[in-house]
């Protein structure tokens, strides 16, 4: 009986140590993953900002170095901004209609 008590106690201590080790390793890996993702996001943000700065500098210099096919070398006027907003609004409306049609199709199936 005394032997069973000590075996149980040793087992509980061993399980506790293993659990502590697994939890600490898991938290360590989670911290490492979080740090890597933050670094990747920081690099991506810097890359985007650098590209934006290059495009802004090129636009200010009067050159047309934009990578988009729809970009022009002149800044958008007030009328084209409104046209762009109208186009965006129309696209949003079409997306909403498409979603409604898909939902209706799913419900009828």
N, C-alpha and C positions, 0 to 999 in steps of 0.2 A: 504494500500500500504506500509506504514511504517512497519507494522507487518510482511509482506512478506519479506521485506529486512532483518529484524532481524532474522527471521526464517531461511532464506537462509544462512545468515552469521553464525548462530549457527550450521546449518547442515554442512557447509563447514569446520568449526573448528572441529566438532565431527568426520567427515570422515577423516580429516587430522590426528587427534590424533590416530584413529583406524589404519590408514595406517601406521603411524610411528611405532605404537606398533607391528603390524604384520611384518613389515620389520625388526625391531630390533630383534624380536623373531626368525624370519627365519634365519637371519645372526648368531644369537647366536647358533641355532641348527646346522647350517652348520659348524661353528667353532668347536663346540663340536664333531661333526662327524669326521671332519678333524683330530682333536687331537687324537681321539680314533683310527682312522686308522693308524696314524703315530706311535702310541704306539704299536699297533698290529704288524706293520711291523718291528719295532725295536726289539720286543720280538722274532719274527720269525727269524730275521737275527741273533740274539744272539744264538738262538737254533741251527740254521744251522751251525754257526761257532763253537759252542761247540761240535757238533757231528763230524764236520770235524777234529777238534783238537783231539778228542778221537780216531778217526780212524787213524789219522796220528801217534799218540803216539803208538797205537797198532801195526801199520805197522813197526814203528821204533823198537819196542820191539821184532819183529819177530813173533808175534801172528797173527792169522787169525780171526779177529773179525768183518770183513766186513759183512754187511747185504745183500749184493748183491750175487746172486748165481753165477755170472760170475766173481766175484772178486777172485784174487789169493793173496797169502801171499807175493809173490815176486814182486818187482816193475817192471813195463813194460819195456821191452828192446826197443831199437830203432826199431827193426823189427816189434814188436807187435804194436807199435805206428803207424807205417806206415800201418799195416794191419787194425787197427782200423779206420784210416782215409779213407782207401779204402772202408771199409764197410760203413762208414758214407756217402761217396760219392755215393756208389751204392744205398743206401737207398734213398738218395735225388733224384737220377735219377728215381728210381721206383715211388716215390711220384709224381714227375713231370709227368711221364707217366700216372699215375692213374688220376691225375687232368685233364690232356688233354683228357683222355678217358671219364671222367665224363662230362666235358664241351661239348665234341662232342655229347654225349648221350643226354644232356639237349637241345642242339641246334636241334637235329633231332626229339625230341619229340614234 
